[in-house]
Amino acid sequence: MEAIPHAKELGIWFESIGQGVVEMHMNYDERFIGDPRTGVIHGGAVFALLDTCCGAAVISHPEQKGLTATIDLRVDYMRPAKPGQTIRAKATCYNVTRSVAFVRAVALDDDDDRPVATASGAFVAGT
């Protein structure tokens, strides 16, 4: 995370990584509240967590060679994360072609049955 300034600033950290599957966490931080009335974390911080997690899943995939970059990332926000809770992202790189890697991800708080957001994206696959 030291090499990714925004991830470092957001306090994103690895929980696990390997073979195209990554889990990252972002602790609740009042600096990233999007709505002061509710204390809910801004969607941009959730997006950054998902994007970073997806990129790490691509890099950790056994068929990936080198670095990656986001080509396209769609995020569907299902509900606000509960204020005060850590947000977890889990990403899986499920297919790597000669030039593109495909990833799915989910963001969760303490309720594993109700996602905060889901993501689907395409990333540059190095050769």
Secondary structure, DSSP 8 states (H G I E B T S, - for coil): -TT-HHHHHHTEEEEEEETTEEEEEE---GGGEEETTTTEE-HHHHHHHHHHHHHHHHHHSTT--S---EEEEEEEE-S---TT--EEEEEEEEEE-SSEEEEEEEEESS-TTS-SEEEEEEEE---
